C-alpha cells in the first residue's frame, strides 16, 4: 500500500449537502481539478469513503 494518496476534486460540490462540502474542504480541496497529497491513513480513507463520487484517488509511491 502506498504511503500517500493524491486526491483530485473531479466534480463540483454545488448542489450537494453541506456535510459533503465540509468533508471536501477538510481535505484541503477548494476548486475543481485541484490536487492534494494526503497520508494514507484511516482518517483520510474515511473522508474518501464519504464522498467517493466527487473524487479521483491515485496512490503516490516514494517522494516526500
C-alpha positions in Angstrom: 0.0 0.0 0.0 1.2 3.5 -0.8 2.3 5.9 1.9 0.4 8.8 0.3 -2.7 9.4 -1.8 -3.1 12.0 -4.5 -6.7 13.2 -4.3 -8.3 15.3 -7.1 -11.8 17.0 -7.0 -13.4 16.0 -10.3 -17.0 17.0 -9.6 -18.4 20.2 -8.1 -19.9 20.3 -4.7 -22.6 22.6 -5.8 -26.0 21.0 -5.2 -24.7 18.6 -2.6 -25.4 18.7 1.2 -23.4 20.9 3.4 -21.7 18.0 5.2 -20.2 16.8 1.9 -18.8 20.3 1.3 -17.3 20.2 4.8 -15.6 16.8 4.1 -14.2 18.0 0.8 -12.9 21.3 2.4 -11.4 19.3 5.2 -9.2 17.5 2.7 -7.9 20.9 1.5 -9.8 20.9 -1.8 -11.3 24.2 -2.8 -11.5 24.2 -6.6 -12.3 21.8 -9.4 -9.3 19.7 -10.5 -7.2 20.8 -7.6 -5.0 18.0 -6.3 -3.7 17.4 -2.8 -1.4 14.7 -1.4 -2.5 13.3 1.9 -1.2 10.4 4.0 -2.8 7.1 3.5 -4.4 6.5 6.9 -7.7 5.7 8.4 -9.0 9.3 8.7 -8.1 10.1 5.1 -9.7 6.8 3.9 -12.8 7.6 5.9 -13.2 11.1 4.3 -12.8 9.5 0.8 -15.4 6.9 1.6 -18.0 9.6 2.4 -17.6 11.4 -1.0 -16.1 8.9 -3.5 -18.3 10.2 -6.3 -16.6 13.6 -6.2 -13.0 12.4 -6.1 -10.3 10.7 -8.1 -7.8 8.9 -5.9 -4.4 7.8 -7.0 -1.7 6.2 -4.9 1.7 8.0 -4.8 4.8 5.9 -4.5 8.0 7.3 -3.0 8.9 11.0 -2.9 8.5 13.3 0.1 
